[in-house]
Amino acid sequence: MPLQGVCWLLCCRQGFSLLGRDYGEKEEEESFELRNKEDVTPNGRSPAEVTVSQPTRTANGTNGHTVSEVSDEMKSLILGKNRMGLEEEPEMLVKGWLLREVRGNWIKQRRFWFVLSQDSLDYYSGPEKGARRLGTLVLTNLCSVIWPDKQTYKETGYWSITVYGRKHCYRLYTKHFNEAVHWACAIQKIIDTKAPVETPTQLLIQDIEENKFNPEVVEHIYQHNPILKYTQGPLYAPLLPFPYGSLEHTYHSGKGYGSVREEAVKLFNCLQQLESAREPVPIIQGVLQTCLDLRPLRDEVYCQLVKQTSYTPAPYTAAHLRYWQLLTCMSCTFLPGSTVLKYLRFHLKRIQSQSPESEMDNYASFIFEALEKTKCRECVPSWEEIQMLMNRQEMLCTVHYPGPGYCQLYISSHTTANEVVRRMQEKLGLQESKNTFALYEQNALWEQPVSGGALIADILTSFSTKESESKSKLKLCFKLYCLMDADSISVESIEYLLLFEQCHEMVVRGQLPACEEDLQALAALRLQCLMGDFSTHAPCPPLDELFPIHMLEARVLIALSAPQALPPCQVAAQGCPTAQRFPTGLLAGALWSHTATAAHKQKVEHDLRLRSRVKEEAAAVMGSILERWKGLAGYNRRDSMAAYLTIARQWSGFGCTLYEVDFYISSTGSFSQKLWLGVAATSVSLYRQGEAEALESFPYGQICSYGVSDSNTFKITAGDRDLLFETTKLTEIMQLMNAYFSAIRHQRGKGEDMDIKIKETTEVSFHHLATTPTLLELPSHPV
């Protein structure tokens, strides 16, 4: 029995020494891609792989590994093949003359005889027997082919194909397109037939998974394979297999990345720089950004981090903990693949058992919890979020609500908009409200509802980009979303304040159809609510915060564009035939610059007149509003809000959300009529902009279906009518209608007494609408 154990130990040492040579302290570039088709074992692995990962049971029940001279075998394969002449080449699939790009003192093209076989692409000095082989590109499933493109043909006059191997890249040219396609198809077909290449790290991960309940074997695997352990030296090849070739035809281009294999090696260098970096956040952000852009590298970085946190010489130092901090950020940003995820979890448990109640144990526990919640992020974590994650803390998020109020909440990298809405309702005492609420991204000029499943951390990170584009500060705002029952809102509640503020936002945007007298009354009530009784010393808000200023501009434009009486001389000139004044084309060139200058001068004068008239109109309107404000003396804040909402509710569409749409008119066959589409609790209505009465209204019981028919067209089917609208607010309209239907079903006892169902049209092409509630079938008859 002891003798068998010694034999097993010697076999393991000898078998794993193969990896020690190729992936030891030097971790030289791998050479596992050359394989003999005939040398594959019954289980599908080559002898090289068996030595690494295939345990065999011995009599005493321990695991062992067989030994084979892989290096000599591959060496003889290469030498033997190079000695073969053209006449000995087996199974030639395609052969012919091609031009190959050769790099010397300058790039030039030379003509060679190319031969494609089942294992390689070779080229010779000529087609005759005994011709000298000049080069070989071994084909594996990691090789790639770039097909011919027109741009290269326009530039060079040749159709080009490029073949990428591990060590070589062949750029081949031919005058004939069909010949180029034939070669590309044949090479790609050979690549597709090749078995997947597995790296030593992959094989060792499989061994660890198979023996995870045997600590002695796992320890032995780690001790005899430096590729799995911390290293201070560079990495010369990725730990996982990646296709050879340019990034332009594989994953991502336009950001200056090299091939995925090159980026994997660069990332390991970045990881090592963390140990000595004074400020680690930029490096962490760079690694996360690369992983966001190049999805295949996520598993690679996880494997590199597991490697650098295994058997570290000084595990409790701040430099070493940088790896754990990056691993924490990774776990809150990306999920690894299933195989790497199992390996990562095994590693975390192992660290916890080896170093209980240490900082590494704390980071491992945090990462375990994060992996249970993480979804793929849309943005790289911000500087603030990374700093919080490095300390395993939560961020403070400010959520505003209409008016001057705001709440501050602690959020994690996994907190969604729905969670924040629920917590805001609890803080403001709105749990029992029949209405629904949502978060909005908002600035002074624009707002957009946030999808319930969106991560708040991503929203906050995106604010910096949007603020730089719009040059306006963004904030998160908690607002009413679906107004199901306005009458039941108590005047004393904060919900009443939310309703008042959102109603005023609609008024200022011009989305409350009312006469000017009512709009001035609303502005006066707003002043009374904000400022109290009139005072000459009170600072008054600007008019555009009280009144829809665009109405004044429209009125002035109409006045200025009306035909005015012309001077008699101009009238006389208009009556004269053109020929009597100047012949056609006479002095046209000489007068051109004068005419352009005159037109520009006329435009400047028109703009000045417009601004002057708008100021005059604004001053007159503001004077009327102030006079009305004086008459409201004695109104308290609650009375002012109640009077304001009483006037607003005179509009039959009060409580609906208006979207500007272009309505499709079948008689003209175009989207030519600009309307408002109003989405409310009971119906969908169409309004002419600025008019209070609806052109048509469609109760939800009459709507058979609704959805997106193409990239910017919304379709509603009501009875036998199809209504088409062109709008940029497709997602928002869909989400709001879904929310109203969902709220109605919830209020009616999960829909038992409700026949209205929703279906998505077959023309839907917006894949990102998957974030909205699931659309159901609904009948075409009214309820």
Helices and strands as residue ranges (DSSP letters): H 2-23, G 37-39, H 47-53, E 56-57, E 63-64, H 70-83, G 86-88, E 94-103, E 107-116, E 120-124, E 133-138, E 144-146, H 150-156, E 159-164, E 169-174, H 177-193, H 200-210, H 215-223, G 226-228, G 247-249, H 260-273, H 281-293, H 297-308, H 318-331, H 338-354, H 359-373, H 383-390, E 395-400, E 406-411, H 417-428, E 436-442, E 447-449, H 456-470, E 475-482, H 494-508, H 516-531, G 543-545, H 549-561, H 568-575, H 578-581, H 588-630, H 637-648, E 657-665, E 670-679, E 683-688, E 694-699, G 700-702, E 703-710, E 713-718, E 721-726, H 730-747, G 767-771
